[in-house]
Amino acid sequence: MDLKAYLATRQKEVDRALDRFLPKASTKPATIHKAMRYSLFAGGKRLRPILCLAATEACGGKIATALPLACALECIHTYSLVHDDLPSMDNDDFRRGRATCHKVFGDSIAILAGDALLTIAFEIATNATPTRRYNLRGIMSELAVAAGSCKLIAGQVADLEAEGRQTDRAQLRYIHENKTAAILATSVRFGAMSANATAKQLGAMTKFGRALGLAFQVIDDILDVTQTSEKLGKSAGKDVAAKKATYPAVVGLDQSRAEARKLTRQAHDSLSGFGTKAELLHALANYLLEREY
């Protein structure tokens, strides 16, 4: 399997769908729609939607059915980055290889662009086709919880509150589980749900997504201290400068690498019941781990 070709194909599919779902840049007021599109089409890897699509394939579903949910998740992810980069948060000038939204459009428009991306995610999700096991109400509820004050936002708050403070592994895991793993787990859950997965399949996908989400964030923590800004496409060394709670800061680089490998193994093990149908998910898990090695 040519993973590189698969990623490129799926990324283009997601981009085309996002372009259809979003208002055109010229739609009044043009400023907000230009800012939304600037951030959404800034060259992201589309990891979350691609995981959603790969999960639906593993469960026997169709790409077209999963695309609205995949796109909704990408809008939520992008909104979180726009707000995360603001001067009142992480104060970052560089994202996905170019100037952040607030550097181009100003703080006020960046805040509103993030708000608009979060809101449109729910509008896009209403295009999902309900299945026998999963109705639209359940899908919308899951999306709201994953992006809400007990998951994504909880992780962001805990991350901010941990800056400059001594943090133990339990608190660090809480931050990562909510800040990163919750949306990644929802990505593969949505893929499974759009394929009308059984409860057993959905449970396995949930375990996979949580383990992979944690591994992804551990590796991100490692890359922040081992790679250059040019390679990352965002400012390197920001975590250290801000005295953020990260795995390298708490347990060191060697233990962080070991933790990433352990979590990736757990992710692989979660897919044992899918056989060869999960080949793409296995490949994606290895791809994410190998960002560091």
WOJOUR-V866544 format. One record per helix or strand. SS is the DSSP state (hx for helix, st for strand). FROM is the first residue (numbers start at 1). LEN is the number of residues. If there is no record, write none. Layout:
ss:SS from:FROM len:LEN
ss:SS from:FROM len:LEN
This chain:
ss:hx from:3 len:19
ss:hx from:30 len:11
ss:hx from:47 len:12
ss:hx from:63 len:22
ss:st from:94 len:2
ss:st from:98 len:2
ss:hx from:101 len:5
ss:hx from:107 len:19
ss:hx from:136 len:12
ss:hx from:152 len:11
ss:hx from:169 len:26
ss:hx from:199 len:28
ss:hx from:229 len:4
ss:hx from:238 len:4
ss:hx from:247 len:5
ss:hx from:253 len:18
ss:hx from:272 len:18
